[in-house]
Amino acid sequence: MTQHHLLSAASRTLSLKAIYKGGEDKAYETFRRVRWPETNGEAVCPRCGHDEAYSITTRRKFKCKSCHHQFSVTSGTIFHARKLDFTDLLAAILLIANAAKGISAVQLSRDLDVQYKTAFVLAHKLREAMTSETRGLILKGAVEIDGQYHGGHIRPSNLKANRRDRRLRENQTGKRRVVVAMREKGGRTITKVVPAERHGVTFAIDRLQRGSELHADEANHWDELEALFPMARINHQEGYSIAGACTNQAESFFSRLRRMVQGQHHHVSPGYLHQYAAHAAWLEDHRRDDNGTQARTVLDLGLAAPVSRQWKGYWQR
């Protein structure tokens, strides 16, 4: 790498380090005000709820005057046991919220000047917090449902004589998954990763309010839902929208998800596909919000979410 490129990379890192212009103290105050808005940033014990605490300024921690429990502004949240500076956490939130098609862990690690493993876990923790916004949400009104296949690519053999029909089950890897998405017209988007699209029937029954109008294509497995919901079916061989029936909003979401996976991450493990799908759904639902509102929403969700059971100490197993 030339000296010019090194200087450019260094200046980019420095600019992102200073993305929150108030510095580390101001970033810390922002975390306090968002974590404890009812007391304007004054510490509230997460164990007993007492709002009076001693301040341990050398370690940015507090000690409750009532139960003597020691805690910090990130204790019990998705940022629990964090080691990054508060400015780095805010920079990560801004980068993830601002990336319309997502951001890879490699790119995030370069922008923050941290290890790949640090960026990978931090990004997934933020995705988990973003997912909490629609956890248990029941959709209603006019709702579209559709599915999209991801993963399971089988590289063809070099010689034509050795190639097999990759459409057959015995020639597949078993890693192919379907993201089933349900999207309210003008509302929220929820997703679920299943082995086959027909498993989305149970998902629709569990997360759709009775009496809602369901829009779907003419795949046979959606026929089961006609006894439970008024349905509008669309034959895509005839058109994209006929007599008001369409799945265009669901297809719009899938367009973003496909570009996120192929253009940014290139490969997504089946075990983590649900988080990337939920991230794309969050971006789709908040696409009309300005960048500041998006970043503040992610910070709110991160400080409201509990400690991640999956990602806490991930690399230490």
N, C-alpha and C positions, 0 to 999 in steps of 0.2 A: 504494500500500500504506500502511495506517495505521501510526502509531507503535507501536501495540500489536502489530501483526503483525510489524513489523521487530524489536522486542524479542524476540518469541517465536522468530523465525527465528535471531536471534543467540544466544539462550540455548540453542537446540537444537544449533547448531554447536559452542558451547563445551562442552556436555555430552558430545558425541561426541568432541571433541578430547581430553577427559579420561577417555575410556572405559577407558583403562588407567591406573589411579589412581597407579601408581608414577612416572609421568612419562617423559620421553624416555630418561633414563639406564637406568631399569628395563626399558623396552621394548627398548633396545639389548642389555641383558644377556640378555633372553629370547631374542632372535635368536641370540646367541652360544651359549647353552646348547642350543638346538634344532639349530643348525648343527653344533656339535661336542660331542655328548653324551658321547663317549668320553673327552674331556679336561676335562669339566665347564666348557665354555665357553672354554677356552684355544685360541688360534688354531692351525689346522693348514693348512699350505701346500697349496692345491689343485693346484699344479703338480708338486711333488716329494714331497708327503706328510710333510714334516718338521714336527715338532710344537713347534719352538722358533722364535719370531719376535720381532722388535723391535716395540714398540707405538708408532705415530705418533698420539699422542693428539689433536693439533690437527685431524686430518682423519679420525679413527676408521678408520685403516688400519693394516696390518701389513706388515713387511718380513721375509721369510724369512731366517734366519741361514745357511741352506745354499745356496740358489740365488739369493738376493737379490731374489726376485720380490715386488712389492708387490701386496697384495690387501686386500679388505674382507670383512665378514661376508656380504655378498650377492654377491660376485664369483662368476661361473660358475653362478648360480642364475636362477630365473625373475625375481627382483628385480634383476638385473644393471643397473648404471647408473641405479639409482633416485635420484630427487631428493626424494621425499616423506620426511617425518619417519617414524621407526619407529612412533610412536604412530598416525600416519595409516594406515600399512600394517596395523597390528593392528586398527584400527577398521574398515577396509575388509574384512578377513578376517572379523571378527565379524558385520558387517552382511550379507555374502554368505552366510555359513554359517547365520545365524539366519533368513534369508528363506525361508520354507517354499515359496513359489511364485516364487522368484527376485526380483531387484531390478533395476530399469532403470538405465542409465548416468546418466540425468538425475537420478533420485532419489539415486544414489550421489554424484554431483557436488555436489548441494545439501547432503547430510549431511556430506560431508568438506570442503566449502567449497573445491573445486578446479574446474578447467575440465572441461567435458564430455569433451574429448578425453583428458584424463588419466584420468578415471574409466572411459571406454570401454576403453582399452587395459589398464588395471590389472585390470578385471573379466575380460577375455578371457585375460589371463595366468594369473589364478587358475583359470579354467575349464580352461585347458590343463594346468595342474598337477593338477587334480582328475581329468582324463581319464587321466593317466598311471597311476592306480591300477589300471585294468582293461586297460591296453594289452597285447595278446597273450594275454589270459585265455581259457582254454578251459572252457566250461561243461559240466556233467555232471549226471547224475541226471534228474529230471523237469524239462523245460524247455518254456516256452511261447514261441511266436513269433507275431508279428502286425505289421501295418503301419498307419501313419496318414499321411494326406496333409496337406501344409502349403503355404501360399503359392499364388501364381498366381491371385489373385482378379482377376476382370475386372468392372469397374464397368459395370452395364447402362446403355444409352442412356436419355436422358430420355423420348423419345417411343417409344411401344410399337411403332410402325411400323418404327423403326430398330433394334430389338433383334434379336440373333442368338442362336442356340442355343450357349450357352457350354460345353456338354458336348463339342462337336465339336473335334477337334484343331486344325483351321485357325483356330478362333476363340479359341484359348488363347495365353497369353503365353510359354509354354515355361519358366516359372520354378517350376512346381509340382513338388514333391519329396515323397518318401515316407521317413518315418523307420521303419525296420524295427528292432524291439526283440526281443531274446531274454532271457528272465528265468527263472532257476532258482527253483523253488518253495522259498522260504525262503533264497534265496541272492542272487547278484549279478545286475545288469542291464547288458547291453551293447547298444549301438545302432550303426546305420549308416544314412547318408543315401544313397538311391539314386533314379534317375529313375522307376522303377516297382517295384511290390511284387514282381514276379516275379524281380527281380535279388537279392532277399533269399535265394534258394536257395543261391547261391554263398557268401553270408555264413554261412549255417547250416552248410554243409559245412566251411568253414574253421575255425569257432569252436566246434563242438560235438563232444564226445568220442563216439567210436563206442560203440554200446550204450546211449546215453542215450535216454530216452523223450521224444518230441517231441509237444507238444500244439499243434494248429493248427485253424483253421476249414476250411471245405470249398472254399476258393478253388482253382481248377484247378492253379495253378503249384506248390502245395505237394505235388502228387502225385509229383513227381520225387524227393522225399525219402523216400518210403515204401520204396524199394529199399535205403536206407542206414540208416534208423533205424526202430525200432518206434514207431508213431504212434497217437495218439488224436485223432480228428477230432470237431469239434462243429459242428452245424448251428444257427446263431444264429436261424434262423426257427422252430426248435422249442424252444429254451431256451438259457440261459446256461451250464448245466452238466448234462451227461447222462452217467451211468455213469462219473463221475470225470473225464471229458474237459471241459476248459474253458481259456479264455485270460483268465480274470478278473484275474490278476496283471499281465499285459501291459496290459490295459485300464485298470487302476488307474494304471499308470505314464503311459499316454497321457492320462489325465484330468489329471494334474499338469502334463504338458508343454503340453497345450492351454491350461490356465489361465495358465501362465507366459507363453506367447507372446501370447495375446489380452489378458490382464489387466495384464501388466507391460510387455512390449516392443512390443506392438501390430503391429509389422512386423519380420520377421527375414529377412535376405538369404539366398538359397540357399547362398551361399559360407560362411556362418557357422552355418547351422542345425545342423551336426554338433556344434558346441561347446555350443549351448543344449540339445540332446538329451542330451549326455553330462553336463551340469550337472544336468538333471532326474533322470537316472539315479543320479547320486551322491547327490542329496538323498533319492531314494526308498530307496536302499540304507542310508543312515545316518539314517533318520527316527527310529529308536529311541534314537539316541545323544543325550546331553544337549548343550546348547549349547557348554559348555566343551570337551568331547571333539571336537565337530565343528570348532570353531575351531582346536584344537591339531592335528587331522589335516590341515586345509588348510594350516596353517603348515609342518608337516612335509613335505607334498608340494611346497609352493612352494620350500622350501630344498633339496629333493632333486632337483627338476627342473632340467634344463640351461637355458641361455639360449635364449629363444624365437626361432627363426628367422623366424617369421611376424610377431611383434609387437614385436620389438626395432627401434626407429626406424620404427615403422609410419607415422607422419604425415610423416616425412621421405622415405618410400619407399626 
